[in-house]
Amino acid sequence: MFKKIFFQNFKSFSNLTFDLTNRGKSKNLVAIYGENGSGKSNIVDSFKLLRLSMDTMDISKKISKLQEKLQENENRENLPDINTISELFFGGVNSFYEVSKNTHRISANDNTKLVFEFNIASGDGKYTLEYNKIGEIISESLDYTINSQIGNHFKIDRTTQISIALNKTIFKKGVIKDLQEQIEKFWGKHTFLAIFSDYANSVNNDYLFTNISSNFIKVIHEFKKISIWTEEMQGPFDNTSLLLTKLDKGEINSNEKDKLLQTEEIIYNYFSAMYADIKDVRYVLDEESESIKYELTIYKNIGGELTEVPISLESNGTKKLLELLTVFLWAVDGRICVVDEIDTGIHDILMNNVLKSLSDCISGQLIFTTHDTALLKELLPSSAYFISIDVNGNKEIRSGNFGDKKVSPNNNMEKMYLEGFFGAIPEPLAIDFKELFSKDNKSEE
């Protein structure tokens, strides 16, 4: 789990440290508050950058293979170009340049630097990534357990030439040679984590675990557990034995019918705990010999009659709660889930109930941004973070129990926040709309 993130020249953060620990241990549940434009989404974007940067080599190869197939197609002139297809299926993130696009702080001359401190299997570590304003990687390193001590697994720098240091305790001789060749070809356009992930896919597991330290592989696996939930990106979510990948509708193999019925039961228990009018939840099925098409239907009491309502006709809040069920599963299952605006469209009482029920079950991390102050009634002070901005635009993020601003159990944290105790709230002036829209304010033509 993540313990601390340091930002330098990342988006609107010049220098900021986000400490996710309580008495040295990572917090399982973290809510981030702040006024519009304070940088809440920057934190989500830092996790997004880390996660996406690990897949760029794999995506680049998939796009190349797809391009070859398009060239072989007789109707290729009528097909969309490869850049359009890349954007549609892979989000266009086939290099670190694309992943880091628009993340360098505007007007900053110095490089962007991100430092992720973490704890995996009771061992502390640190991953550092530095890149310039055009998205060229300048430095990358990882420190984590070597035997029983923390040491450097790798460090790669670029000044005029690439300097490569791969720890011989972590990587055996033959692997070091292979990886050095790949680094010389691809590093800068791709991170070492992406290069290694691609390399790991090209060799068998026996070779991998014989020649590479399990501690390094643990870090790769843990970072790949990160899932992001924003308007632009939901996932990645791996297939599980518990839930369908798509909860609203989709198509599965016939041998997955038991999972479909299990998903149906889980959704019913989830929704019936929140909605008094929901009496049942069923998937409408269209079964063929080898596949099943399905769509979720809600059975609700409407005007005293039991009515079938397709999920597509449900409110945005109900659909959002359904989508977030996968996020909650991952957080309970030990994954790291980062959600932007978790409460959008959801009644604050429902969201409070979800978080109250979830808080003791999370074995991973759930980190989310929100504007819903009502959630502060249920959140522990240590779980609530507030981004404040001083008159010079410098930003700071602190939890409700930081330093001299500790909140006792008897305090009303929502009231304290709205009264400005933590900062992180807008301080608008009154707007005279009559004056604003008066004829005198119209520009001369």
Secondary structure, 3 states (H helix, E strand, C coil): CEEEEEEEEECCEEEEEEECEECCEECCEEEEECCCCCCHHHHHHHHHHHHHHCCHHHHHHHHHHHHHHHHHCCCHHHCCCHHHHHHHHHCCCCCHHHHCCCCECCCCCCCEEEEEEEEECCEEEEEEEEECCCCCEEEEEEEEEECCEEEEEEEEEECCCEEEEECCCCECHHHHHHHHHHHHHHECCECHHHHHHHHHHHCCHHHHHHHECHHHHHHHHHHCCEEEECCCCEECCCCCCCCCCCCCEEEEEHHHHHHHHHHHHHHHHHHHCCCCCEEEEEEEEEECCCEEEEEEEEEEEECCEEEEEEHHHCCHHHHHHHHHHHHHHHHHCCCEEEECCCCCCCCHHHHHHHHHHHCCCCCCEEEEECCCHHHHHCCCHHHEEEEEECCCCCEEEEECCCCCCCCCCCCCHHHHHHCCCCCCCCCCCCCCHHHHCCHHHCCCC
